[in-house]
Amino acid sequence: MQILKKYWNEKPLTVIIIAAIFFRLLAVIFSKGFGMHDDHFLVIEAAQSWVDGMDYNNWLPGSRGNTGPTGHSFFYVGLHYLLLSFIDFIGINDPQFKMFIVRFLHAVFSLLTVILGYKITAKLYDKNSAKTVGFLLAVLWFMPFLSVRNLVEVTCIPFLLYGIWILISHKTNKIIFFSLFAGFILGLAFSVRYQTIIFTGGVGLALLIQKKWKEAIGLGVGFAISVFLIQGIIDIFIWGYPFAELNEYIRYNVENAYNYNVIAWYSYLLLILGILIPPVSFFLFYGFLRTWKKHFLIFLPTILFLVFHSYFPNKQERFILPIIPFIIILGIVGWNKFVEKSKFWDRNKKLLKACWIFFWIINLILLPVISTMYSKKARVESMVYLSKYKNIKYILLEDTNNDNAKICPKFYLNQWTSEYWVTQQISLKVYHEITWIGKNTTPGFVLFFEGKNINNRVNSIKTVLPNLEYETTIEPGFVDDIMHWLNPINANQIIFIYRNTDVYPNMQ
């Protein structure tokens, strides 16, 4: 303990980085699968399909069903296409090992969030506050898990932090150069996640309000150059004109603002207060609000980002992730300043210490569980199991307990088979008449989601596929199972695999 205290006092950033590496390596090794739909099906599935000469989402011109731009930035998924092309080139074909490499690279990149968070805090206030911020960004219960996911909302964070770091640490005799550079980096964040333009716009507005004209102009020019070089040129190459995907993204989201998860305006505020663990989360948010004047350059873009997403009807938890580090940074700075001058907390130091002890107990309980969680295990392992069968052309997904059967991650199947569904909305009779009567499209396997009424459901499918044979059961992970139990909207059901012996007479 004495040696640890010595290093903590003398080389805190080194200790913080070691802690960050340790838990991120746990996530790299054990946290297989994917967190949400978008971090797999809009990144990995799309990129690998391009490598294999397919177009899973029909995003590219000339693909069957494509009618033009679909509103997706090709920058981040394109980087994965290059990475997976290289991995295939060197002869690595195992999807699980490919994802190990992808998780490892994301873990390494996420260390920038920890380092920059520490440096920004030290620059804004003091070393002790920087130590707290750095450690929080390193071992906060959800950070290692999210750091290895393919979420654009998380991948954009190091670019946002680096852009801010450049602006607050640049040399005064090179204002134009550094503001141009900061704008360029913030443009990279935009190319990863379009919504970060709200944050960058807030930075530019803060500079204008502070009458820092040169920095504001430089930031805008650097941002424009970055966006044109990436978004503009890529879209010219693919579509023949610049910003095709961006225009479609804006159009689609405006027209479909109310067609997704529409919840109360204060939902993100509750989410932030929840995931940062009360009562400390209330301390942090209060501290964040107190910094509005002193650290306006960071506060304004952060609060604008929060207000915009709180106002916009379509809300998903991941949308707010890009500003979490900034709330932590300003929260710690503002709270520590407040506590130093507070007579109440000077008289109640034990209470404050107890609040932080409670925070760390809850965090340390959640941290190893979440960092090693195999997310969406049943769906992934079902595809891994079926990958031993060759030339699978059709799979039937049966989920009549719910409105929609969930898409299976065919990346792990190593085959781009077609899927059919039987759900509450798509009856067996309608499905049978539409899909395979008179066609050679009989599914080789049927996947039954969830065990409720399983015998009746199997017998129902056997009316059109009489020679089904039970093959195996794929269980969800422990946390997946709890999440599904708490809220069935989390599609983490147990999966029963049945083989159609008319197509595959024998087990493999």
C-alpha positions in Angstrom: 0.0 0.0 0.0 2.9 2.4 0.7 4.4 1.7 -2.7 1.0 2.3 -4.3 0.5 5.5 -2.4 3.9 6.6 -3.5 3.2 6.0 -7.1 -0.2 7.6 -6.8 1.3 10.7 -5.5 4.3 10.9 -7.7 3.0 9.3 -11.0 -0.8 9.4 -10.8 -1.3 9.3 -14.6 0.8 6.2 -14.9 -1.3 4.5 -12.2 -4.5 5.6 -13.9 -3.4 4.4 -17.3 -2.5 1.0 -15.8 -5.9 0.7 -14.2 -7.5 1.7 -17.5 -5.5 -0.9 -19.5 -6.3 -3.7 -17.0 -10.1 -3.3 -17.2 -10.1 -2.6 -20.9 -8.1 -5.8 -21.5 -10.7 -7.7 -19.4 -13.3 -6.3 -21.8 -11.2 -7.1 -24.9 -10.9 -10.7 -23.8 -14.2 -11.5 -22.2 -16.8 -8.9 -23.4 -17.6 -10.6 -26.7 -20.7 -9.9 -28.8 -22.2 -6.4 -29.3 -23.9 -3.9 -27.2 -26.7 -2.5 -29.4 -28.0 -2.9 -32.9 -26.0 -0.1 -34.4 -22.5 -1.0 -33.1 -22.7 -4.3 -35.0 -25.1 -4.1 -37.9 -24.2 -0.6 -39.0 -20.4 -1.2 -38.7 -19.1 -4.7 -38.6 -21.8 -6.4 -40.6 -21.7 -3.8 -43.3 -17.9 -3.7 -43.5 -17.4 -7.5 -43.6 -20.0 -7.8 -46.3 -18.1 -5.4 -48.5 -14.9 -7.4 -47.9 -16.9 -10.5 -49.0 -18.2 -8.7 -52.2 -21.7 -8.3 -50.7 -23.6 -5.2 -49.5 -25.5 -6.3 -46.4 -27.4 -3.0 -45.8 -27.7 -2.2 -49.5 -25.9 1.2 -48.9 -23.9 1.3 -52.1 -25.1 2.3 -55.6 -25.8 -0.6 -57.8 -26.8 -2.9 -54.8 -30.2 -4.6 -55.1 -32.8 -2.4 -53.5 -30.6 0.7 -53.2 -32.3 3.9 -54.4 -29.7 6.4 -53.3 -27.8 7.6 -50.2 -29.2 6.2 -47.0 -27.8 8.7 -44.5 -24.8 6.9 -43.1 -21.3 8.3 -42.9 -18.8 6.0 -44.7 -15.8 7.2 -42.7 -16.0 4.9 -39.6 -17.4 1.9 -41.4 -14.9 2.5 -44.1 -12.0 2.2 -41.6 -13.4 -1.1 -40.5 -13.6 -2.2 -44.1 -9.9 -1.5 -44.5 -9.1 -3.2 -41.2 -11.2 -6.3 -42.0 -9.7 -6.5 -45.5 -6.2 -6.6 -44.1 -7.2 -9.2 -41.5 -8.7 -11.4 -44.3 -5.6 -10.7 -46.4 -3.3 -12.2 -43.7 -5.4 -15.3 -43.5 -7.5 -14.7 -40.3 -11.0 -16.1 -40.9 -12.4 -16.7 -37.4 -15.0 -14.0 -36.7 -14.4 -14.1 -32.9 -10.7 -13.5 -33.4 -11.4 -10.7 -35.8 -13.6 -9.0 -33.2 -10.8 -9.6 -30.6 -8.6 -7.4 -32.8 -11.3 -4.8 -33.3 -12.0 -4.6 -29.5 -8.3 -4.4 -28.8 -7.8 -1.4 -31.2 -10.8 0.4 -29.7 -9.5 -0.2 -26.2 -6.1 1.3 -27.1 -7.8 4.3 -28.8 -10.0 4.9 -25.7 -7.0 5.5 -23.6 -6.9 8.9 -25.2 -10.1 9.7 -23.4 -8.5 8.9 -20.0 -5.2 10.8 -20.8 -6.9 13.9 -22.3 -9.5 14.0 -19.5 -6.7 14.1 -17.0 -4.7 16.7 -18.8 -7.7 19.0 -19.4 -8.7 18.9 -15.8 -5.2 19.6 -14.6 -5.1 22.6 -17.0 -8.5 23.9 -15.8 -7.9 23.5 -12.1 -5.4 21.3 -10.2 -3.7 17.9 -10.1 -5.9 16.4 -7.4 -9.0 17.0 -9.5 -7.2 15.6 -12.5 -6.5 12.4 -10.6 -10.1 12.0 -9.8 -11.3 12.6 -13.3 -8.6 10.4 -14.8 -9.5 7.5 -12.5 -13.2 7.9 -13.1 -12.7 7.8 -16.9 -10.5 4.8 -16.4 -12.6 2.6 -14.2 -16.2 4.0 -14.2 -18.4 0.9 -14.3 -19.5 1.3 -17.9 -16.4 2.8 -19.5 -14.3 -0.3 -20.2 -17.4 -2.1 -21.7 -18.3 0.9 -24.0 -14.6 1.5 -24.9 -14.4 -1.8 -26.8 -17.7 -1.4 -28.6 -18.1 -0.1 -32.2 -20.3 2.8 -31.0 -19.8 6.0 -33.0 -21.1 7.9 -29.9 -18.0 6.6 -28.0 -15.5 6.6 -30.8 -16.0 10.3 -31.4 -15.1 11.2 -27.8 -11.3 11.3 -28.1 -11.6 13.6 -31.1 -13.8 16.0 -29.1 -11.5 16.0 -26.1 -8.4 16.5 -28.3 -10.1 19.4 -30.0 -10.8 21.1 -26.7 -7.3 20.3 -25.4 -5.7 22.0 -28.4 -7.8 25.1 -27.8 -7.1 25.5 -24.1 -3.4 24.6 -24.3 -2.2 26.3 -27.5 0.6 28.9 -27.7 -0.7 32.4 -28.0 1.7 33.2 -30.9 0.2 30.4 -33.0 -3.5 31.0 -32.6 -4.5 30.5 -36.2 -2.6 27.3 -36.6 -3.9 25.7 -33.4 -7.5 26.8 -34.0 -7.3 25.4 -37.5 -6.0 22.2 -36.1 -8.6 22.0 -33.4 -11.3 22.6 -36.0 -9.9 19.8 -38.2 -9.9 17.3 -35.2 -13.5 18.3 -34.3 -14.3 17.7 -38.0 -13.1 14.1 -37.5 -15.5 13.7 -34.6 -18.3 14.9 -36.9 -17.3 12.4 -39.6 -17.7 9.7 -37.0 -20.9 11.0 -35.4 -22.8 13.7 -37.3 -24.6 15.0 -34.1 -21.3 16.3 -32.7 -21.8 19.3 -34.9 -23.9 20.6 -32.0 -20.9 20.4 -29.7 -18.5 22.0 -32.3 -21.0 24.7 -33.0 -21.2 25.4 -29.3 -17.4 25.7 -29.1 -17.4 28.2 -32.0 -20.3 30.2 -30.4 -18.4 30.3 -27.1 -15.3 31.7 -28.9 -17.5 34.3 -30.6 -19.2 35.3 -27.3 -15.7 35.7 -25.8 -14.7 37.8 -28.8 -11.9 35.5 -29.8 -12.4 36.1 -33.5 -9.3 34.5 -34.8 -9.9 31.3 -32.9 -13.5 31.2 -34.0 -12.6 31.7 -37.7 -9.8 29.3 -37.6 -12.0 26.7 -35.9 -14.7 27.1 -38.6 -12.2 26.9 -41.5 -10.4 23.9 -40.0 -13.7 22.1 -39.5 -14.9 22.8 -43.0 -11.6 21.5 -44.5 -11.9 18.3 -42.4 -15.5 17.7 -43.3 -14.9 18.3 -47.0 -11.8 16.2 -47.2 -13.6 13.2 -45.6 -17.4 13.5 -46.1 -17.2 15.5 -49.3 -14.6 13.5 -51.2 -15.9 10.1 -50.1 -19.4 11.0 -51.3 -18.1 12.5 -54.6 -16.3 9.2 -55.2 -19.4 7.1 -54.3 -22.3 9.2 -55.4 -20.8 11.8 -57.7 -21.6 14.8 -55.5 -20.5 16.0 -52.0 -22.4 15.5 -48.8 -24.9 13.1 -50.2 -25.1 11.0 -47.1 -25.2 14.0 -44.8 -28.2 15.5 -46.7 -30.0 12.3 -46.5 -29.2 11.9 -42.8 -30.8 15.3 -42.1 -33.8 14.6 -44.2 -34.5 11.2 -42.7 -34.1 12.3 -39.1 -36.4 15.3 -39.6 -39.1 13.3 -41.2 -38.8 10.4 -38.8 -38.2 12.3 -35.6 -41.4 10.8 -34.0 -41.1 7.3 -35.4 -38.6 5.9 -32.9 -38.1 6.1 -29.1 -40.0 9.2 -28.1 -39.8 9.8 -24.4 -39.8 12.7 -21.9 -37.4 15.7 -22.3 -35.8 15.0 -18.9 -34.9 11.4 -19.7 -31.3 12.2 -20.5 -30.9 14.1 -17.3 -32.3 11.2 -15.3 -30.0 8.9 -17.2 -26.9 11.0 -16.4 -27.8 11.2 -12.8 -28.4 7.4 -12.7 -25.3 6.1 -14.5 -23.0 8.4 -12.5 -24.4 6.9 -9.3 -26.2 9.1 -6.9 -25.6 11.0 -4.7 -22.2 11.6 -6.3 -24.0 12.1 -9.6 -25.9 15.1 -8.1 -22.6 16.5 -6.8 -21.1 16.2 -10.3 -24.0 17.8 -12.1 -24.2 20.6 -9.6 -20.5 21.2 -10.0 -20.9 21.1 -13.8 -23.6 23.9 -13.7 -21.3 26.0 -11.4 -18.6 26.2 -14.1 -20.7 27.9 -16.7 -18.9 31.2 -16.5 -15.3 30.2 -15.6 -15.1 27.4 -18.2 -17.6 28.6 -20.8 -15.7 27.1 -23.7 -16.5 23.6 -22.5 -19.7 24.3 -20.6 -21.6 25.9 -23.5 -21.1 23.1 -26.1 -21.9 20.5 -23.5 -25.1 22.1 -22.3 -26.2 22.8 -25.9 -25.6 19.1 -26.8 -27.7 18.1 -23.8 -30.5 20.6 -24.5 -30.7 19.6 -28.2 -31.0 15.9 -27.5 -33.4 16.5 -24.7 -35.6 18.6 -27.1 -35.3 16.2 -30.1 -38.1 13.6 -29.9 -36.0 10.5 -30.9 -34.1 9.5 -27.8 -31.8 6.6 -27.2 -29.4 6.2 -24.3 -26.3 6.1 -26.4 -27.0 9.5 -28.0 -25.8 11.4 -24.9 -22.6 9.5 -24.4 -20.3 12.0 -26.2 -20.6 14.6 -23.4 -20.3 12.3 -20.4 -16.5 12.9 -20.0 -17.1 16.7 -20.2 -19.8 16.5 -17.5 -17.3 14.5 -15.3 -14.5 17.0 -16.0 -16.4 20.1 -15.2 -18.4 18.3 -12.5 -15.3 17.5 -10.5 -13.8 20.9 -11.1 -16.9 22.8 -10.1 -17.7 20.5 -7.1 -14.2 20.6 -5.7 -14.2 24.4 -5.9 -17.5 24.4 -4.1 -16.5 22.0 -1.4 -13.3 24.1 -0.6 -15.4 27.1 0.3 -18.5 25.3 1.7 -18.9 25.6 5.5 -21.5 22.8 5.4 -19.1 20.3 3.9 -16.3 21.5 6.1 -18.5 20.5 9.1 -19.6 17.2 7.4 -16.5 15.7 6.0 -17.5 12.3 7.1 -20.8 12.5 5.3 -19.0 13.5 2.1 -16.5 10.7 2.5 -19.4 8.3 3.1 -21.0 9.4 -0.2 -17.9 8.7 -2.1 -17.4 5.4 -0.4 -20.9 4.4 -1.4 -20.1 5.5 -5.0 -17.0 3.4 -5.2 -18.6 0.3 -3.6 -21.4 0.4 -6.2 -18.9 1.1 -9.0 -16.6 -1.7 -8.0 -19.5 -4.2 -7.8 -20.7 -3.3 -11.3 -17.3 -2.8 -12.9 -16.0 -6.4 -13.2 -19.5 -7.7 -14.1 -20.1 -5.3 -16.9 -16.5 -5.3 -18.1 -16.6 -9.1 -18.7 -20.2 -9.2 -20.0 -20.7 -11.3 -23.2 -23.5 -9.1 -24.7 -26.1 -10.6 -27.0 -24.5 -14.0 -26.4 -27.4 -16.1 -27.5 -27.7 -14.5 -31.0 -23.9 -14.5 -31.5 -23.3 -18.1 -30.3 -26.3 -19.3 -32.4 -24.5 -18.1 -35.5 -21.1 -19.5 -34.3 -22.8 -22.8 -33.8 -24.4 -22.9 -37.2 -21.2 -21.8 -38.9 -20.0 -25.4 -39.0 -22.7 -26.1 -41.6 -21.8 -25.1 -45.1 -23.9 -23.4 -47.7 -26.8 -22.3 -45.5 -29.1 -20.4 -47.8 -32.1 -19.7 -45.6 -32.9 -19.5 -41.9 -36.3 -19.1 -40.4 -36.6 -17.0 -37.2 -39.7 -17.7 -35.1 -40.7 -15.2 -32.4 -44.4 -15.3 -32.2 -44.2 -14.1 -28.5 -43.2 -10.7 -29.8 -43.8 -8.3 -32.7 -40.5 -8.8 -34.4 -37.8 -11.5 -34.4 -34.4 -9.9 -34.0 -31.8 -9.9 -36.8 -29.1 -12.5 -36.4 -25.4 -11.4 -36.7 -24.4 -13.3 -39.9 -20.8 -12.0 -39.5 -20.4 -14.8 -37.0 -22.0 -17.3 -39.4 -19.3 -16.5 -42.0 -22.1 -16.9 -44.6 -24.5 -14.3 -46.0 -27.7 -16.3 -45.8 -31.2 -15.0 -46.1 -33.5 -14.7 -43.1 -37.3 -15.2 -42.9 -39.5 -14.3 -39.9 -42.6 -15.6 -38.3 -43.8 -13.2 -35.6 -47.0 -11.7 -34.1 -47.2 -9.5 -37.2 -46.2 -12.0 -39.8 -48.3 -15.2 -39.5 -47.1 -18.6 -40.5 -49.7 -18.8 -43.3 -48.8 -15.5 -44.8 -45.1 -16.3 -44.5 -45.5 -19.7 -46.2 -47.6 -18.3 -49.1 -45.3 -15.4 -49.8 -41.9 -16.9 -49.4 -41.4 -20.5 -50.5 -44.5 -22.0 -52.2 -43.2 -23.1 -55.6 -39.7 -21.8 -54.8 -36.5 -23.4 -53.7 -36.2 -21.4 -50.6 -36.8 -23.9 -47.8 -34.9 -22.9 -44.7 -32.3 -25.3 -43.4 -32.7 -24.2 -39.8 -35.4 -22.7 -37.6 -34.4 -20.5 -34.6 -37.1 -20.2 -31.9 -36.7 -17.2 -29.6 -37.7 -17.6 -26.0 -39.1 -20.7 -24.4 -42.7 -19.6 -23.8 -45.2 -22.1 -25.5 -42.2 -23.6 -27.3 -43.9 -27.0 -27.9 -47.0 -25.4 -29.5 -44.8 -23.1 -31.6 -42.6 -26.0 -32.9 -45.7 -28.0 -33.8 -47.1 -25.0 -35.7 -43.9 -24.7 -37.8 -44.0 -28.4 -38.4 -47.2 -28.0 -40.3 -45.1 -26.5 -43.1 -41.7 -28.0 -42.2 -42.7 -31.5 -41.0 -39.2 -32.9 -40.7 -37.7 -30.5 -38.0 -35.4 -32.1 -35.5 -34.2 -30.4 -32.3 -30.5 -29.6 -32.5 -29.4 -27.5 -29.5 -30.2 -24.7 -27.1 -28.2 -21.5 -26.8 -28.5 -19.7 -23.5 -28.1 -16.0 -23.1 -25.4 -14.5 -20.8 -26.1 -13.9 -17.2 -26.4 -10.1 -17.5 -28.4 -10.5 -20.8 -30.8 -12.7 -19.0 -31.3 -10.2 -16.2 -31.8 -7.3 -18.7 -34.4 -9.3 -20.6 -36.2 -10.2 -17.4 -36.2 -6.6 -16.3 -37.4 -5.4 -19.7 -38.5 -7.8 -22.4 -37.7 -5.2 -25.0 -34.1 -6.2 -24.6 -33.9 -9.1 -27.1 -31.7 -11.4 -25.1 -33.9 -14.5 -25.2 -32.8 -18.1 -25.1 -32.7 -19.6 -28.6 -33.7 -23.1 -29.6 -32.2 -24.4 -32.8 -34.0 -26.9 -34.9 -32.6 -28.5 -38.1 -34.7 -29.2 -41.2 -33.6 -32.8 -42.1 -35.0 -32.3 -45.6 -32.1 -29.9 -46.2 -29.5 -31.2 -43.7 -30.2 -34.9 -43.0 -27.3 -35.2 -40.4 -25.8 -33.2 -37.6 -22.3 -31.9 -38.1 
